[in-house]
Amino acid sequence: MTFGKVFCIITGASRGIGRCIANKFCKEMLPGSIVCLLARSESNLTSAKIEILKLNPEIVVHVYPVDLSIAAECHTAFEQLQNLLRQNSSLEKTILVHNAGTPGSIEKMASDFCECPLLQEYVQMNYSSMISLSSHVCKVVDPCKLLIVNMTSLLAEVPCKSLSQYCSIKAARDEFFRCLSLEEPKIRILSYSPGPIDTDFIKHLSKFSHDDALKNSICTEWEYVPVEETVAALLKLIKEDTFPNAHRVDYFDCI
């Protein structure tokens, strides 16, 4: 079973798990489907587009180089996406994947955040932009034809030293989608926790975290999930469509 003829938006799509999601999903799309990739790096987005079109040359791929931490850039890109959605309302389904995210100032302890601008930038990047994009999509898509995938983490529920910003924002995102699900029960919402993946995020954490014990556990104790495997599990969840709406589903629940 394929996705059919769909409109798919993926944030953080230029590398890592976001790029893998784009590659896997595009194979499930029928000709005439539209994929929109969002990330900061235009060159990485261009190479991702080329890669996708090699895998499925019968779909259309648009790239949006946008810094989600800058509200004005978000507004411009989201308005363009909304207009494109309006023009393609006849497509069978819309899939919105919120994958973009940053770890925050991991060199700081939770008691070190005195600078409001730094916090506001982080919230804009990881939370406000996500809500705004979701709202732009919800305004023009039939809720019965909309699936939102919120890439979350076990750390939305489990606190971790060095990651106070990351943990709290992940928790806030999950709660936002639970609220959205109550208000718009026809929208399908999957909060998917992919498990620990050996990405640039992990490399950054192991190098710059203020907590030596965390650095050590990352290098010696964590068991990583291959990115292809966790994306395959995500794809299976979407196809089966039996997950509880807006509840967090962990990769390890799927194996």
TORLUM-751043 format. One record per residue (C-alpha): chain; x, y, z. Coordinates in steps of 0.05 Angstrom, whole numbers, plus 5000, padded with zeros to 4 digits. Example, Ala and Ser with C-alpha at 12.3 -4.5 7.8 and 13.67 -1.06 7.14 Angstrom:
<zakes>
{c = A&px = 5246&py = 4910&pz = 5156}
{c = A&px = 5273&py = 4979&pz = 5143}
</zakes>
This chain:
<zakes>
{c = A&px = 5000&py = 5000&pz = 5000}
{c = A&px = 5027&py = 5068&pz = 4980}
{c = A&px = 5011&py = 5137&pz = 5008}
{c = A&px = 4975&py = 5153&pz = 4943}
{c = A&px = 4979&py = 5221&pz = 4911}
{c = A&px = 5000&py = 5266&pz = 4969}
{c = A&px = 5026&py = 5334&pz = 4989}
{c = A&px = 5083&py = 5324&pz = 5039}
{c = A&px = 5120&py = 5377&pz = 5079}
{c = A&px = 5183&py = 5359&pz = 5118}
{c = A&px = 5223&py = 5406&pz = 5162}
{c = A&px = 5296&py = 5393&pz = 5178}
{c = A&px = 5297&py = 5354&pz = 5113}
{c = A&px = 5368&py = 5368&pz = 5088}
{c = A&px = 5406&py = 5317&pz = 5130}
{c = A&px = 5402&py = 5263&pz = 5183}
{c = A&px = 5335&py = 5230&pz = 5198}
{c = A&px = 5297&py = 5285&pz = 5162}
{c = A&px = 5331&py = 5269&pz = 5097}
{c = A&px = 5321&py = 5194&pz = 5108}
{c = A&px = 5247&py = 5206&pz = 5120}
{c = A&px = 5243&py = 5245&pz = 5055}
{c = A&px = 5277&py = 5189&pz = 5016}
{c = A&px = 5234&py = 5134&pz = 5047}
{c = A&px = 5169&py = 5171&pz = 5040}
{c = A&px = 5180&py = 5192&pz = 4967}
{c = A&px = 5182&py = 5118&pz = 4947}
{c = A&px = 5111&py = 5111&pz = 4973}
{c = A&px = 5082&py = 5168&pz = 4932}
{c = A&px = 5044&py = 5163&pz = 4867}
{c = A&px = 5061&py = 5207&pz = 4806}
{c = A&px = 5039&py = 5279&pz = 4814}
{c = A&px = 5053&py = 5280&pz = 4889}
{c = A&px = 5087&py = 5342&pz = 4917}
{c = A&px = 5144&py = 5343&pz = 4968}
{c = A&px = 5166&py = 5408&pz = 5002}
{c = A&px = 5232&py = 5406&pz = 5039}
{c = A&px = 5250&py = 5459&pz = 5092}
{c = A&px = 5319&py = 5470&pz = 5122}
{c = A&px = 5371&py = 5525&pz = 5131}
{c = A&px = 5422&py = 5501&pz = 5080}
{c = A&px = 5403&py = 5514&pz = 5008}
{c = A&px = 5460&py = 5471&pz = 4981}
{c = A&px = 5440&py = 5411&pz = 5025}
{c = A&px = 5367&py = 5420&pz = 5005}
{c = A&px = 5387&py = 5420&pz = 4931}
{c = A&px = 5426&py = 5356&pz = 4939}
{c = A&px = 5368&py = 5325&pz = 4977}
{c = A&px = 5321&py = 5344&pz = 4920}
{c = A&px = 5366&py = 5312&pz = 4869}
{c = A&px = 5369&py = 5249&pz = 4911}
{c = A&px = 5294&py = 5245&pz = 4918}
{c = A&px = 5281&py = 5254&pz = 4844}
{c = A&px = 5329&py = 5197&pz = 4828}
{c = A&px = 5287&py = 5153&pz = 4874}
{c = A&px = 5220&py = 5177&pz = 4846}
{c = A&px = 5225&py = 5221&pz = 4783}
{c = A&px = 5149&py = 5226&pz = 4776}
{c = A&px = 5138&py = 5271&pz = 4836}
{c = A&px = 5149&py = 5346&pz = 4844}
{c = A&px = 5199&py = 5371&pz = 4896}
{c = A&px = 5203&py = 5443&pz = 4923}
{c = A&px = 5257&py = 5468&pz = 4969}
{c = A&px = 5250&py = 5524&pz = 5020}
{c = A&px = 5315&py = 5550&pz = 5050}
{c = A&px = 5290&py = 5581&pz = 5115}
{c = A&px = 5318&py = 5595&pz = 5183}
{c = A&px = 5262&py = 5575&pz = 5231}
{c = A&px = 5292&py = 5618&pz = 5286}
{c = A&px = 5275&py = 5681&pz = 5245}
{c = A&px = 5200&py = 5696&pz = 5248}
{c = A&px = 5199&py = 5738&pz = 5184}
{c = A&px = 5231&py = 5682&pz = 5143}
{c = A&px = 5180&py = 5633&pz = 5172}
{c = A&px = 5122&py = 5678&pz = 5154}
{c = A&px = 5145&py = 5684&pz = 5081}
{c = A&px = 5158&py = 5610&pz = 5072}
{c = A&px = 5094&py = 5588&pz = 5107}
{c = A&px = 5051&py = 5635&pz = 5066}
{c = A&px = 5082&py = 5606&pz = 5002}
{c = A&px = 5069&py = 5536&pz = 5027}
{c = A&px = 4997&py = 5553&pz = 5044}
{c = A&px = 4985&py = 5581&pz = 4974}
{c = A&px = 5015&py = 5519&pz = 4943}
{c = A&px = 4969&py = 5476&pz = 4986}
{c = A&px = 4908&py = 5516&pz = 4963}
{c = A&px = 4928&py = 5505&pz = 4891}
{c = A&px = 4933&py = 5430&pz = 4902}
{c = A&px = 4874&py = 5416&pz = 4946}
{c = A&px = 4852&py = 5358&pz = 4903}
{c = A&px = 4910&py = 5314&pz = 4926}
{c = A&px = 4888&py = 5254&pz = 4968}
{c = A&px = 4926&py = 5270&pz = 5032}
{c = A&px = 4972&py = 5320&pz = 5065}
{c = A&px = 5030&py = 5296&pz = 5109}
{c = A&px = 5066&py = 5347&pz = 5153}
{c = A&px = 5129&py = 5322&pz = 5187}
{c = A&px = 5158&py = 5367&pz = 5242}
{c = A&px = 5229&py = 5342&pz = 5246}
{c = A&px = 5271&py = 5406&pz = 5252}
{c = A&px = 5301&py = 5417&pz = 5320}
{c = A&px = 5363&py = 5439&pz = 5357}
{c = A&px = 5392&py = 5417&pz = 5425}
{c = A&px = 5398&py = 5487&pz = 5454}
{c = A&px = 5455&py = 5514&pz = 5496}
{c = A&px = 5479&py = 5448&pz = 5523}
{c = A&px = 5540&py = 5479&pz = 5555}
{c = A&px = 5494&py = 5515&pz = 5604}
{c = A&px = 5459&py = 5489&pz = 5666}
{c = A&px = 5384&py = 5501&pz = 5676}
{c = A&px = 5400&py = 5558&pz = 5724}
{c = A&px = 5445&py = 5595&pz = 5674}
{c = A&px = 5393&py = 5623&pz = 5626}
{c = A&px = 5391&py = 5697&pz = 5643}
{c = A&px = 5389&py = 5724&pz = 5571}
{c = A&px = 5318&py = 5729&pz = 5545}
{c = A&px = 5338&py = 5739&pz = 5472}
{c = A&px = 5375&py = 5672&pz = 5472}
{c = A&px = 5314&py = 5637&pz = 5500}
{c = A&px = 5266&py = 5672&pz = 5452}
{c = A&px = 5308&py = 5651&pz = 5392}
{c = A&px = 5307&py = 5579&pz = 5416}
{c = A&px = 5232&py = 5579&pz = 5428}
{c = A&px = 5220&py = 5610&pz = 5359}
{c = A&px = 5263&py = 5558&pz = 5325}
{c = A&px = 5236&py = 5497&pz = 5361}
{c = A&px = 5165&py = 5514&pz = 5383}
{c = A&px = 5134&py = 5578&pz = 5354}
{c = A&px = 5153&py = 5561&pz = 5282}
{c = A&px = 5124&py = 5491&pz = 5290}
{c = A&px = 5057&py = 5519&pz = 5315}
{c = A&px = 5055&py = 5571&pz = 5260}
{c = A&px = 5069&py = 5521&pz = 5205}
{c = A&px = 5017&py = 5473&pz = 5233}
{c = A&px = 4965&py = 5529&pz = 5235}
{c = A&px = 4981&py = 5551&pz = 5164}
{c = A&px = 4969&py = 5479&pz = 5141}
{c = A&px = 4906&py = 5468&pz = 5183}
{c = A&px = 4874&py = 5531&pz = 5154}
{c = A&px = 4872&py = 5503&pz = 5083}
{c = A&px = 4871&py = 5427&pz = 5089}
{c = A&px = 4811&py = 5384&pz = 5103}
{c = A&px = 4824&py = 5354&pz = 5172}
{c = A&px = 4802&py = 5286&pz = 5147}
{c = A&px = 4859&py = 5288&pz = 5097}
{c = A&px = 4914&py = 5312&pz = 5144}
{c = A&px = 4968&py = 5273&pz = 5180}
{c = A&px = 5017&py = 5309&pz = 5225}
{c = A&px = 5080&py = 5274&pz = 5249}
{c = A&px = 5114&py = 5306&pz = 5309}
{c = A&px = 5184&py = 5278&pz = 5317}
{c = A&px = 5191&py = 5276&pz = 5392}
{c = A&px = 5236&py = 5242&pz = 5443}
{c = A&px = 5236&py = 5202&pz = 5508}
{c = A&px = 5267&py = 5265&pz = 5537}
{c = A&px = 5199&py = 5298&pz = 5532}
{c = A&px = 5183&py = 5257&pz = 5593}
{c = A&px = 5251&py = 5242&pz = 5624}
{c = A&px = 5295&py = 5301&pz = 5648}
{c = A&px = 5368&py = 5302&pz = 5628}
{c = A&px = 5426&py = 5345&pz = 5651}
{c = A&px = 5451&py = 5394&pz = 5598}
{c = A&px = 5387&py = 5389&pz = 5558}
{c = A&px = 5338&py = 5431&pz = 5598}
{c = A&px = 5317&py = 5471&pz = 5536}
{c = A&px = 5310&py = 5410&pz = 5493}
{c = A&px = 5270&py = 5369&pz = 5543}
{c = A&px = 5222&py = 5425&pz = 5560}
{c = A&px = 5209&py = 5443&pz = 5488}
{c = A&px = 5197&py = 5371&pz = 5468}
{c = A&px = 5147&py = 5365&pz = 5525}
{c = A&px = 5113&py = 5429&pz = 5503}
{c = A&px = 5108&py = 5405&pz = 5431}
{c = A&px = 5076&py = 5340&pz = 5453}
{c = A&px = 5025&py = 5376&pz = 5496}
{c = A&px = 5008&py = 5424&pz = 5440}
{c = A&px = 4990&py = 5366&pz = 5394}
{c = A&px = 4948&py = 5333&pz = 5448}
{c = A&px = 4909&py = 5399&pz = 5453}
{c = A&px = 4903&py = 5403&pz = 5377}
{c = A&px = 4877&py = 5332&pz = 5376}
{c = A&px = 4823&py = 5350&pz = 5426}
{c = A&px = 4801&py = 5410&pz = 5385}
{c = A&px = 4809&py = 5377&pz = 5316}
{c = A&px = 4797&py = 5302&pz = 5328}
{c = A&px = 4793&py = 5287&pz = 5253}
{c = A&px = 4867&py = 5304&pz = 5243}
{c = A&px = 4912&py = 5244&pz = 5251}
{c = A&px = 4972&py = 5262&pz = 5296}
{c = A&px = 5031&py = 5217&pz = 5310}
{c = A&px = 5084&py = 5237&pz = 5361}
{c = A&px = 5140&py = 5191&pz = 5343}
{c = A&px = 5203&py = 5180&pz = 5385}
{c = A&px = 5256&py = 5150&pz = 5340}
{c = A&px = 5303&py = 5125&pz = 5394}
{c = A&px = 5376&py = 5146&pz = 5402}
{c = A&px = 5406&py = 5157&pz = 5333}
{c = A&px = 5479&py = 5172&pz = 5319}
{c = A&px = 5470&py = 5240&pz = 5286}
{c = A&px = 5504&py = 5308&pz = 5288}
{c = A&px = 5460&py = 5323&pz = 5348}
{c = A&px = 5493&py = 5267&pz = 5388}
{c = A&px = 5563&py = 5286&pz = 5365}
{c = A&px = 5550&py = 5358&pz = 5387}
{c = A&px = 5524&py = 5334&pz = 5454}
{c = A&px = 5582&py = 5288&pz = 5467}
{c = A&px = 5631&py = 5345&pz = 5453}
{c = A&px = 5599&py = 5406&pz = 5486}
{c = A&px = 5555&py = 5381&pz = 5543}
{c = A&px = 5573&py = 5410&pz = 5611}
{c = A&px = 5560&py = 5342&pz = 5642}
{c = A&px = 5619&py = 5294&pz = 5639}
{c = A&px = 5576&py = 5234&pz = 5660}
{c = A&px = 5529&py = 5246&pz = 5601}
{c = A&px = 5588&py = 5252&pz = 5554}
{c = A&px = 5615&py = 5186&pz = 5578}
{c = A&px = 5549&py = 5150&pz = 5573}
{c = A&px = 5538&py = 5175&pz = 5502}
{c = A&px = 5605&py = 5145&pz = 5482}
{c = A&px = 5604&py = 5080&pz = 5522}
{c = A&px = 5533&py = 5061&pz = 5543}
{c = A&px = 5482&py = 5085&pz = 5493}
{c = A&px = 5457&py = 5034&pz = 5442}
{c = A&px = 5441&py = 5070&pz = 5377}
{c = A&px = 5384&py = 5055&pz = 5329}
{c = A&px = 5403&py = 5054&pz = 5255}
{c = A&px = 5367&py = 5112&pz = 5222}
{c = A&px = 5340&py = 5068&pz = 5166}
{c = A&px = 5308&py = 5021&pz = 5217}
{c = A&px = 5272&py = 5075&pz = 5257}
{c = A&px = 5246&py = 5109&pz = 5194}
{c = A&px = 5221&py = 5041&pz = 5169}
{c = A&px = 5184&py = 5033&pz = 5236}
{c = A&px = 5154&py = 5103&pz = 5227}
{c = A&px = 5131&py = 5085&pz = 5157}
{c = A&px = 5099&py = 5022&pz = 5182}
{c = A&px = 5061&py = 5060&pz = 5237}
{c = A&px = 5034&py = 5109&pz = 5186}
{c = A&px = 5012&py = 5054&pz = 5137}
{c = A&px = 4978&py = 5013&pz = 5192}
{c = A&px = 4944&py = 5076&pz = 5219}
{c = A&px = 4925&py = 5044&pz = 5286}
{c = A&px = 4966&py = 5089&pz = 5332}
{c = A&px = 4929&py = 5127&pz = 5388}
{c = A&px = 4920&py = 5198&pz = 5366}
{c = A&px = 4971&py = 5248&pz = 5392}
{c = A&px = 5002&py = 5198&pz = 5439}
{c = A&px = 5077&py = 5188&pz = 5440}
{c = A&px = 5098&py = 5124&pz = 5405}
{c = A&px = 5170&py = 5100&pz = 5416}
{c = A&px = 5211&py = 5061&pz = 5366}
{c = A&px = 5221&py = 5008&pz = 5418}
{c = A&px = 5146&py = 4998&pz = 5423}
{c = A&px = 5147&py = 4978&pz = 5349}
{c = A&px = 5199&py = 4923&pz = 5350}
</zakes>
